[in-house]
């Protein structure tokens, strides 16, 4: 792995880890382990001995904040790398914008994190915190794909339409998942507010969206196999099969955790699955472009 790949892969990994450590905060009830912001506790950035919130809860929440520091360093390296290695490229404007989005995104995350703590884990701010992370994971993946010259290809309009529909549906599935979490027992603290939505109802809505996502993915695979070129079947078809596998695994975990009353380990695995779904879908969307009219007329 060369330096460029190392920098941008690290960025994607840390953006994903931020979701996982945030999940650990919620699943262990450590959302208010550091009850103030930007300090952990009044007068101290780090937890203090015999803190009222408990040593474990305090350090879990503080660990999530420390990861943000590592992420800031990775973003700084990515921005420097973008200006050093990307300025001469044809897609420089997009590379620059994606790098700037990483900076603006982490600033917004810090502000949202503070609002989340100060509002005692209001479910709207918690969900916004998570969804912003998902968007930044996609942006960091796009930045990495451009900087390492990931392969791209042109596909037929039907294929492209299905991919865009899947991208939107993936976002809806993830958004519904945040509402499920915000309506259930893992809100980050026993006193945290929840959404005033029936957990059973929103869980089944989420499950229905996952079923639709899986069905549409199978449709994409069939369309690619029937109508696309051999090269596209090998590239896009392989990516779609990987995406389908992740969706099936995620769906299985979701059903098991629902019927076993949301054990923390499975919920954490489901959270990782959500990030993997988004990364896999974003990879497909990045890879596929529309055929030009000239190429389409001779296809």
C-alpha positions in Angstrom: 0.0 0.0 0.0 1.5 3.3 -1.1 1.3 6.6 0.9 -1.7 7.9 -1.0 -3.7 4.8 -0.5 -2.7 4.6 3.2 -3.8 8.2 3.9 -7.2 7.9 2.3 -7.9 4.4 3.5 -7.1 5.5 7.0 -9.6 8.4 6.6 -12.4 6.0 5.5 -11.6 3.6 8.4 -11.6 6.3 11.0 -14.9 7.8 9.7 -16.4 4.3 10.0 -14.9 3.7 13.4 -16.5 6.9 14.7 -19.8 5.3 14.0 -18.8 2.2 15.9 -17.5 4.0 18.9 -20.6 6.2 18.9 -22.6 3.0 18.9 -20.6 1.6 21.8 -21.4 4.8 23.7 -25.1 4.2 23.2 -25.1 0.5 23.8 -23.3 0.8 27.1 -25.4 3.6 28.3 -22.4 5.9 28.3 -24.0 8.8 26.4 -23.7 11.1 29.4 -20.4 9.6 30.7 -19.0 13.0 30.0 -21.9 15.2 31.1 -20.4 18.5 29.8 -18.9 19.8 26.6 -16.2 20.5 25.5 -14.9 19.4 28.9 -15.7 15.9 30.0 -16.5 17.1 33.5 -16.5 20.6 34.8 -12.9 21.9 34.7 -11.3 18.8 33.1 -11.1 17.7 29.4 -10.6 14.1 30.6 -12.6 12.0 33.1 -11.6 12.4 36.7 -11.3 9.8 39.5 -14.6 8.8 41.2 -16.7 10.7 38.6 -20.4 10.4 39.4 -21.2 8.9 36.0 -18.8 5.9 36.7 -15.3 5.3 35.5 -16.2 2.9 32.6 -19.0 5.1 31.2 -16.8 8.2 31.4 -13.9 6.6 29.6 -16.1 5.0 26.9 -17.5 8.5 26.1 -14.1 10.1 26.3 -12.7 7.5 24.0 -15.2 8.4 21.4 -14.0 12.0 21.7 -10.4 11.0 21.4 -11.1 9.2 18.2 -12.4 12.5 16.8 -8.9 13.9 17.5 -7.3 11.1 15.4 -9.9 11.8 12.7 -9.0 15.5 12.6 -5.4 14.5 12.0 -6.4 12.1 9.2 -8.5 14.8 7.6 -5.6 17.3 7.8 -3.4 14.7 6.1 -6.1 14.1 3.4 -6.4 17.8 2.7 -2.7 18.3 2.4 -2.5 15.2 0.2 -5.3 16.5 -2.0 -3.6 19.8 -2.7 -0.2 18.0 -3.2 -1.3 15.2 -5.5 -4.6 16.3 -6.9 -4.1 19.8 -8.3 -3.0 18.7 -11.7 -5.8 16.2 -12.2 -8.9 16.8 -14.4 -11.2 16.1 -11.4 -9.3 18.5 -9.2 -12.4 20.6 -8.4 -14.3 17.6 -7.1 -11.2 16.4 -5.1 -10.9 19.8 -3.5 -14.6 20.0 -2.7 -14.5 16.5 -1.1 -11.5 17.4 1.0 -13.2 20.6 2.1 -16.4 18.6 3.0 -14.3 16.5 5.3 -13.1 19.6 7.2 -16.6 21.2 7.3 -18.1 17.8 8.3 -15.9 17.3 11.3 -16.6 20.8 12.5 -20.3 20.1 12.2 -19.8 16.8 14.0 -18.1 18.5 16.9 -20.9 21.0 17.2 -23.6 18.3 16.9 -21.7 16.3 19.5 -21.9 19.2 21.9 -25.6 19.8 21.2 -26.2 16.1 21.8 -24.6 16.2 25.2 -26.1 19.6 26.2 -29.6 18.4 25.2 -29.2 15.2 27.2 -29.2 12.9 24.2 -32.2 14.3 22.4 -33.0 11.6 19.8 -33.1 14.2 16.9 -29.6 15.4 17.6 -28.4 11.8 18.2 -29.8 10.7 14.8 -28.4 13.7 13.1 -25.0 13.0 14.5 -25.1 9.4 13.1 -26.5 10.4 9.7 -23.9 13.0 9.3 -21.3 10.3 9.9 -22.9 8.2 7.2 -22.7 11.1 4.7 -19.0 11.7 5.6 -18.2 8.0 5.2 -19.5 8.3 1.6 -17.6 11.5 0.9 -14.4 10.0 2.3 -14.9 6.9 0.2 -15.4 9.1 -2.9 -12.2 11.1 -2.1 -10.3 7.8 -1.7 -11.6 6.3 -4.9 -10.6 9.4 -6.9 -7.1 9.7 -5.3 -6.3 6.0 -5.8 -7.8 6.0 -9.3 -10.5 3.3 -8.7 -11.9 1.8 -11.9 -15.0 3.5 -13.4 -17.2 2.4 -16.3 -20.1 3.5 -18.4 -23.4 1.6 -18.0 -26.8 1.5 -19.8 -29.5 4.0 -18.6 -31.6 1.2 -17.0 -28.6 0.0 -15.0 -27.8 3.6 -13.9 -31.4 4.3 -12.9 -31.5 1.1 -10.7 -28.2 2.1 -9.1 -29.4 5.6 -8.2 -32.7 4.1 -6.9 -30.7 1.7 -4.7 -28.5 4.6 -3.4 -31.6 6.5 -2.3 -33.3 3.4 -0.9 -30.1 2.6 1.1 -30.2 6.0 2.6 -33.9 5.5 3.6 -33.1 2.2 5.1 -30.3 3.7 7.2 -32.5 6.7 8.2 -35.3 4.4 9.4 -32.7 2.4 11.3 -31.8 5.5 13.3 -35.5 6.0 14.2 -35.8 2.3 15.3 -32.8 2.8 17.6 -34.1 6.1 18.9 -37.4 4.4 19.7 -35.9 1.4 21.5 -33.9 0.7 24.7 -30.4 1.7 23.5 -30.7 5.5 23.6 -27.4 6.1 25.4 -28.7 6.7 28.9 -31.6 5.4 30.9 -33.0 8.9 31.2 -32.6 9.9 27.6 -35.7 10.8 25.6 -37.0 8.5 22.8 -39.0 9.1 19.7 -42.7 8.9 20.5 -43.1 6.1 17.9 -44.2 2.5 18.4 -41.0 0.5 18.3 -42.7 -2.5 16.7 -44.3 -0.4 13.9 -41.1 1.4 13.0 -39.1 -1.9 13.1 -41.4 -3.5 10.6 -41.3 -0.4 8.4 -37.5 -0.7 8.5 -37.7 -4.4 7.7 -40.0 -3.8 4.7 -37.5 -1.2 3.4 -34.7 -3.8 3.7 -36.8 -6.3 1.8 -37.4 -3.7 -1.0 -33.6 -3.0 -1.0 -32.8 -6.7 -1.4 -35.4 -7.2 -4.2 -34.2 -4.2 -6.1 -30.6 -5.4 -5.8 -31.5 -8.7 -7.3 -33.2 -6.8 -10.1 -30.0 -4.9 -10.7 -27.9 -8.1 -10.8 -30.3 -9.6 -13.4 -30.3 -6.4 -15.6 -26.5 -6.3 -15.5 -26.2 -10.0 -16.5 -28.7 -9.7 -19.3 -27.8 -6.3 -20.9 -24.4 -5.1 -19.9 -21.0 -5.8 -21.5 -18.7 -8.6 -20.3 -16.5 -6.0 -18.6 -19.4 -4.4 -16.8 -20.8 -7.8 -15.7 -17.4 -8.5 -14.2 -17.1 -5.1 -12.5 -20.6 -3.9 -11.6 -22.0 -7.3 -11.3 -19.4 -8.4 -8.8 -20.0 -5.2 -6.7 -23.7 -5.8 -6.8 -23.3 -9.4 -5.6 -21.2 -8.1 -2.7 -23.8 -5.6 -1.9 -26.5 -8.2 -1.9 -24.5 -10.5 0.4 -24.1 -7.6 2.9 -27.8 -6.8 2.7 -28.8 -10.4 3.3 -26.4 -10.6 6.3 -27.7 -7.4 7.6 -31.3 -8.5 7.2 -30.6 -11.7 9.0 -28.9 -9.9 11.9 -31.8 -7.5 12.1 -34.5 -10.2 12.4 -32.4 -12.2 15.0 -31.8 -9.1 17.1 -35.5 -8.1 17.0 -36.7 -11.5 18.1 -34.0 -11.8 20.8 -34.9 -8.4 22.3 -31.9 -6.4 20.9 -28.8 -7.8 22.6 -26.0 -5.3 22.6 -23.5 -7.5 20.6 -25.9 -8.0 17.7 -26.9 -4.3 17.7 -23.3 -3.4 17.4 -22.8 -5.8 14.5 -25.9 -4.4 12.9 -24.4 -0.9 13.2 -21.3 -2.1 11.4 -23.5 -3.7 8.7 -25.2 -0.3 8.1 -21.8 1.3 7.5 -20.8 -1.6 5.2 -24.0 -1.3 3.2 -23.4 2.4 2.6 -19.8 1.9 1.6 -20.7 -0.9 -0.8 -23.5 1.0 -2.4 -21.4 4.1 -2.6 -18.7 2.1 -4.4 -21.3 0.9 -7.0 -22.5 4.4 -7.5 -19.0 5.8 -8.0 -18.1 3.1 -10.4 -21.0 3.5 -12.8 -21.6 6.4 -15.2 -24.0 7.0 -18.0 -23.1 6.0 -21.5 -22.7 8.9 -23.9 -25.4 9.3 -26.6 -22.9 8.4 -29.3 -21.9 5.1 -27.5 -25.5 4.4 -26.7 -26.6 4.7 -30.3 -24.1 2.0 -31.3 -24.6 -0.2 -28.3 
